[in-house]
Amino acid sequence: MIENRIKAAVLGAFVADALSLGVHWVYNTGVIEKKFGRVEQYHDPLTSYHKGKKAGDFTHYGDQMLVLLESVISGGGFDAHRFAERWRAFFADYDGYFDKATKATLENMDAGKGLTDSASHSDDLAGASRLAALVPVYHDNREQLVRAAREQTAVTHNNDRVILSAEFFARSVLAVLGGHPPREAMEAALKTHFSDSPIASLVTMGLESRNRDTRETIAEFGQMCSVEAGLPGAVHLISRYADDFKTAMVENVMAGGDSSARGMMAGMVLGAAHGMAAIPTAWQAGMTANQKINGLLDHL
């Protein structure tokens, strides 16, 4: 059922973020392996970036995706101003991590710039990686999903390559929901809409790496937060593990660095491909916000 795969696109992104929390921004993969072995369950965060978070919680990326989901479902669709208001209010008393993009955007808002004109110029993939929250409302309308994906990104990340990344994955996930295999969906999106774009070479790198070892490949691309590193990494995960949601999520985390943004994109696309049965039930049940997310989705 299409409804099952739409739900899995959303839950797939959220569990990817929750699984990443324990070792998010740990760049030494040897440390990850020594401390946890193979990360197949949720862990308290190893670093101080997410101080106060507990196993099953989200990073600040997943927290923002939940804000977007609440905004979209409560309003019956995406509105950039409504999302910006909710996003700003969320951070007013947030005790989690504030990254550079968040700080810059909030500073611009506080300085009197318009809520939808205050975005940072950050090149972090994370600005695009929230888009799974849009899928339940716009799964049957490509142009509206593309518009909303671009606009939600631009609330915090006014960067062409980040916005193009959001559009690329929006088009890809809709093709997957329409029945196309994940790799073919990305190849088609690249050919028809992004062949001459600033992200073309990054997508191609990811596609061409599908037979390579994940840790070595992501180390070569870069484990950092930027589109330059994260975009090909996410495409690699989808391409290499097109038929195996769980292994894709685990290998993503074991590769270190900004596993959250990469994983959210891959989790969305692979969840859309394989449905809820592909997402381990322990991962679903172990998410702190599981009932809240399911309640929001049931509201639709």
C-alpha positions in Angstrom: 0.0 0.0 0.0 1.2 3.5 -0.9 0.2 4.8 2.6 2.5 2.3 4.2 5.5 3.5 2.1 4.7 7.1 2.7 4.7 6.5 6.4 8.0 4.6 6.1 9.6 7.5 4.2 8.9 9.7 7.3 9.7 7.1 9.9 12.8 6.1 8.0 14.2 9.6 8.2 13.5 9.9 11.9 15.0 6.5 12.9 18.1 7.4 10.9 18.6 10.5 13.0 17.9 8.7 16.2 20.4 5.9 15.4 23.0 8.6 14.6 22.6 10.4 17.9 25.0 8.1 19.8 28.0 8.8 17.6 27.0 11.9 15.8 30.0 14.0 14.9 32.5 11.3 15.9 34.9 11.3 13.0 37.2 8.5 14.1 35.4 5.3 13.0 37.8 3.3 15.2 36.5 5.0 18.3 32.9 4.2 17.2 33.8 0.5 16.7 35.8 0.3 20.0 33.1 2.0 22.1 30.0 0.4 20.6 30.9 -2.3 18.2 28.4 -2.4 15.4 25.8 0.3 16.1 22.4 -1.5 15.7 20.6 0.1 18.6 20.1 3.6 20.1 22.8 4.9 22.4 23.3 8.0 24.6 25.5 10.5 22.8 29.2 10.0 23.0 30.1 13.6 22.4 29.2 16.8 24.4 27.5 18.3 21.4 24.2 16.6 22.4 24.6 16.9 26.1 21.4 16.0 27.9 20.0 13.8 25.1 19.2 10.2 25.8 19.1 7.1 23.6 16.0 7.3 21.4 16.1 11.1 21.2 16.8 13.1 18.0 19.7 15.3 17.2 18.9 19.0 16.6 18.3 17.9 12.9 15.6 15.5 13.8 14.1 17.9 16.3 13.7 20.5 13.4 12.2 17.9 11.1 9.5 17.2 13.8 8.8 21.0 14.0 8.3 20.9 10.2 6.0 17.9 10.4 3.9 19.6 13.1 3.7 22.8 11.0 2.7 20.9 7.8 0.1 18.7 9.4 -1.5 21.4 11.6 -1.8 23.7 8.7 -2.9 21.1 6.1 0.2 22.0 4.0 3.4 23.9 3.9 3.6 27.6 4.6 7.1 29.1 4.9 6.0 31.8 7.3 4.2 29.4 9.6 7.2 27.1 9.6 9.6 29.9 10.3 7.5 31.1 13.2 7.3 27.6 14.7 11.0 27.0 14.1 11.9 30.3 15.8 9.6 29.6 18.8 11.0 26.1 19.2 14.6 27.4 19.6 13.5 30.1 22.1 13.9 27.7 25.0 15.8 24.8 23.3 18.5 23.2 25.5 20.0 21.2 22.7 22.8 22.1 20.2 22.7 25.3 18.2 24.7 24.9 15.0 26.1 27.8 13.0 23.2 27.9 10.5 20.7 28.1 13.4 22.6 30.8 15.2 23.0 32.9 12.1 19.3 32.5 11.1 18.1 33.4 14.6 20.4 36.4 14.8 19.0 37.7 11.5 15.4 37.2 12.7 16.2 39.0 16.0 17.8 41.9 14.0 14.5 42.5 12.3 14.8 40.7 9.0 11.7 38.9 7.7 11.2 35.4 9.0 11.6 34.0 5.5 14.5 36.3 4.6 16.7 35.5 7.5 18.5 32.3 6.4 22.1 31.7 6.9 24.4 31.0 3.9 25.4 27.6 5.3 26.2 24.8 2.9 25.2 22.1 5.4 23.1 19.3 3.9 21.0 19.3 7.0 18.9 22.2 5.8 17.6 20.0 3.0 17.4 16.8 5.1 14.1 17.8 6.9 12.1 17.3 3.8 10.7 13.8 4.7 8.1 15.7 6.8 6.6 17.1 3.6 6.0 13.8 1.9 2.7 12.8 3.7 1.0 15.9 2.4 2.5 16.2 -1.1 3.2 12.6 -2.1 0.8 13.0 -5.0 1.9 16.4 -6.3 5.4 16.6 -7.6 5.6 20.4 -8.2 4.1 21.2 -4.8 6.6 18.9 -3.0 9.5 20.4 -5.0 8.4 23.9 -4.1 7.9 23.1 -0.4 11.2 21.2 -0.2 13.1 24.2 -1.7 11.2 26.8 0.5 11.6 24.9 3.8 15.3 24.6 3.1 15.6 28.3 2.3 14.1 29.3 5.7 17.5 28.4 7.3 19.9 27.7 4.5 20.0 30.2 1.6 22.5 28.3 -0.4 21.9 27.2 -4.0 23.5 23.7 -3.6 21.6 22.9 -0.4 18.3 24.0 -2.1 19.1 22.0 -5.2 19.8 19.0 -3.0 16.4 19.3 -1.4 14.8 19.3 -4.9 16.9 16.4 -6.0 15.8 14.2 -3.2 12.2 15.4 -3.4 12.0 14.3 -7.0 13.8 11.0 -6.2 11.5 10.0 -3.4 8.4 10.7 -5.4 9.8 8.5 -8.2 10.4 5.7 -5.7 6.9 6.1 -4.3 5.7 5.8 -7.9 7.4 2.4 -8.2 10.9 3.1 -9.5 13.9 1.4 -7.8 15.9 3.9 -5.7 19.0 4.0 -7.9 17.0 4.3 -11.1 15.0 7.1 -9.5 18.1 9.1 -8.7 19.6 8.5 -12.1 16.5 9.7 -13.8 16.3 12.8 -11.6 19.9 13.6 -12.4 19.4 13.2 -16.2 16.2 15.1 -16.5 16.7 18.0 -14.1 20.2 18.2 -12.7 22.6 17.2 -15.5 24.0 20.8 -15.8 23.5 21.8 -12.2 26.1 22.6 -9.5 25.3 19.3 -7.8 25.6 17.0 -10.9 29.1 15.9 -10.2 28.3 15.1 -6.5 25.3 13.0 -7.4 27.4 11.2 -10.1 30.2 10.5 -7.5 27.6 8.8 -5.2 26.1 6.8 -8.0 29.4 5.5 -9.3 30.5 4.5 -5.8 27.8 1.9 -5.3 30.1 -1.1 -5.4 32.7 0.3 -3.0 33.2 -0.1 0.8 31.0 2.5 2.6 33.5 3.6 5.3 36.3 4.1 2.8 34.0 5.9 0.3 32.5 8.3 2.9 35.9 9.0 4.3 37.0 9.9 0.7 34.0 12.1 0.1 34.3 13.7 3.5 32.4 13.0 6.7 31.6 16.7 7.2 28.2 18.4 7.2 28.6 20.2 3.8 26.7 19.3 0.6 30.0 18.5 -1.0 30.5 15.7 1.4 27.0 14.7 2.5 25.2 14.6 -0.8 27.4 12.0 -2.5 27.5 10.1 0.8 23.7 9.9 0.9 23.5 8.9 -2.7 26.1 6.2 -2.1 24.1 4.7 0.8 20.9 4.6 -1.3 22.7 3.1 -4.3 24.8 0.5 -2.4 22.0 -0.7 -0.1 19.0 -0.2 -2.3 17.4 -3.4 -1.1 18.5 -3.3 2.6 17.2 -0.4 4.8 18.7 -1.7 8.0 22.2 -2.2 6.7 22.2 1.2 5.0 21.4 2.9 8.3 24.0 0.9 10.3 26.7 1.4 7.7 25.9 5.1 7.6 26.5 5.5 11.3 29.6 3.3 11.3 31.1 5.7 8.7 31.2 8.5 11.3 30.9 12.3 11.0 27.6 13.9 10.1 25.8 10.6 9.9 22.5 12.3 10.7 22.0 14.4 7.6 23.2 11.7 5.3 21.0 9.1 7.0 17.9 11.2 7.0 18.0 11.4 3.2 18.8 7.8 2.7 16.3 6.7 5.3 13.5 8.6 3.6 14.2 7.2 0.1 14.8 3.6 1.3 11.8 3.7 3.6 9.7 4.8 0.6 11.0 1.9 -1.4 10.4 -0.9 1.1 7.7 0.2 3.6 7.3 -0.1 7.3 8.3 -3.8 7.4 11.9 -2.8 6.5 12.3 -0.6 9.6 13.2 -2.6 12.7 10.4 -2.5 15.2 12.8 -1.9 18.0 14.0 1.2 16.3 10.4 2.5 15.9 9.4 1.6 19.5 12.6 3.0 20.9 12.2 6.5 19.5 11.2 8.9 22.2 8.8 10.7 19.9 7.4 7.6 18.2 3.9 8.0 19.6 3.9 11.7 18.8 5.0 11.2 15.2 2.5 8.4 14.6 -0.3 10.5 16.1 0.5 13.3 13.7 0.5 10.9 10.7 -2.7 9.3 11.9 -4.3 12.8 12.0 -4.0 12.9 8.2 
